[in-house]
Amino acid sequence: MTFETMTSESMTPERIVTLARAWIGTPYRHQASLKGVGCDCLGLLRGVWREALGPEPEAAPPYAASWAESAPPGCDPLADAAARHLLPVDGPPSAGDVLLFRFRAHLPARHCALATGAGTMIHAHDGAAVTEVALTAWWRRHLAQVYRFPGVEGG
């Protein structure tokens, strides 16, 4: 099924959250994107995109675990890709939204997650399996941008 054939009824925030929750327990694997086998934060987002919308709009280039720390000034590849393929959200995140985090003001956004609503999110990070956690004050301080998948109604 392609994005063009999907209906707005099938593309709800609840469907995105359901798809993301199916990844819980997937081990962390740098650059991977296979549910139950391994993924990193971007791999989780890519996998949910494939399940919700079909083929990914572009291939993720190879990246080192420390890519953000070595990025040239002004380079923000994760945020740039999000802006190309996702819809910006003004205001606080809601269920199904894509969250981008910047851990240092002078560095690019380097982590992503999916909001599950009521102050929670699903993400993958080094040393742990995909998990649903509270969107605590620490995470909120580092939240750089909020996006929504194209075609998702509500939120």
C-alpha positions in Angstrom: 0.0 0.0 0.0 1.4 3.4 -0.9 0.8 6.8 0.8 -1.4 7.8 -2.1 -3.8 4.9 -1.5 -4.1 5.3 2.3 -7.1 7.0 3.7 -7.1 9.5 6.5 -9.1 7.0 8.6 -6.1 4.6 8.5 -3.6 7.4 9.3 -4.5 8.5 12.8 -2.2 9.4 15.7 -3.5 6.2 17.4 -2.3 4.1 14.5 1.2 5.6 14.6 1.4 5.0 18.4 0.2 1.4 17.9 2.8 0.8 15.2 5.5 2.3 17.4 4.6 0.3 20.4 5.0 -2.9 18.4 8.8 -2.0 18.3 9.1 -2.0 22.1 11.7 -4.5 23.2 13.6 -4.3 19.9 17.3 -4.2 20.8 19.4 -1.2 20.0 21.6 -1.6 16.9 23.3 1.3 15.3 21.9 2.1 11.8 19.5 -0.9 11.9 15.8 -0.7 11.3 14.3 -4.1 11.7 11.5 -4.6 14.3 12.4 -7.3 16.8 15.9 -7.5 15.5 17.5 -4.1 16.0 17.2 -0.4 15.5 18.5 3.0 16.6 16.3 6.0 17.1 16.3 6.9 13.4 15.7 3.2 12.5 12.6 3.2 14.7 11.2 6.2 13.0 12.1 4.7 9.5 10.4 1.5 10.5 7.2 3.1 11.6 7.2 5.2 8.4 7.4 2.0 6.3 4.6 0.4 8.2 2.4 3.5 8.1 3.2 5.0 4.7 5.2 2.5 2.6 8.7 2.9 1.2 11.0 5.4 2.8 11.2 8.7 0.8 15.0 8.6 0.8 17.8 6.3 2.0 19.5 7.3 5.2 23.2 7.7 4.5 25.8 5.9 6.7 26.5 7.7 9.9 28.9 7.2 12.8 27.6 7.1 16.4 29.3 10.4 17.0 28.2 12.1 13.8 26.6 15.1 15.5 29.7 16.0 17.4 31.8 16.0 14.2 29.2 17.8 12.0 30.4 21.0 10.3 28.9 24.2 11.8 25.5 24.9 10.4 25.0 21.3 9.3 21.8 19.7 10.8 21.0 16.6 8.6 18.4 15.0 10.9 16.4 18.3 11.1 16.9 18.9 7.4 15.5 15.5 6.5 12.6 15.9 8.9 11.7 19.2 7.2 11.8 17.5 3.8 9.4 14.7 4.6 7.4 15.6 7.8 5.0 18.4 8.6 6.1 20.9 11.3 3.9 21.2 14.4 3.4 24.4 16.3 2.9 23.8 20.0 3.4 20.9 22.3 3.7 17.4 20.9 0.7 15.0 20.9 0.3 11.3 20.2 1.9 10.2 17.0 4.2 13.2 16.6 7.9 12.9 15.8 10.2 14.5 18.3 13.7 15.8 17.5 16.2 16.5 20.4 19.3 18.6 20.5 21.6 17.9 23.4 23.8 20.9 23.0 22.7 24.3 21.7 25.6 24.5 19.2 25.2 20.9 17.9 22.6 19.5 15.4 19.5 17.6 16.5 20.8 14.0 17.1 18.0 12.0 18.6 14.4 11.3 17.6 11.4 9.7 19.2 7.7 9.3 18.7 5.2 10.9 21.2 2.7 8.5 22.6 0.6 11.1 24.3 0.1 12.3 27.9 3.8 13.1 28.3 5.3 9.9 27.1 7.4 8.8 24.1 8.9 5.8 22.5 12.6 5.8 21.5 15.7 3.7 21.0 19.0 4.6 22.6 22.4 3.0 22.9 22.6 0.2 25.5 18.8 -0.4 25.8 15.9 -1.8 23.9 13.2 0.3 22.4 11.1 1.6 25.3 8.3 3.9 26.2 9.3 6.5 28.7 8.1 9.7 30.3 8.8 12.9 28.4 10.4 14.4 31.6 11.6 17.9 32.1 15.1 16.9 30.9 13.7 15.7 27.6 11.5 18.7 27.2 14.5 21.0 27.7 16.2 19.3 24.9 13.2 19.1 22.5 14.3 21.0 19.4 11.4 20.4 16.9 8.1 18.6 16.6 6.8 17.1 13.4 3.9 15.0 12.2 3.8 12.3 9.5 2.2 13.4 6.3 -1.5 12.4 6.0 -2.0 11.9 9.7 -5.2 13.6 10.8 -5.8 15.0 14.3 -3.2 15.0 17.0 
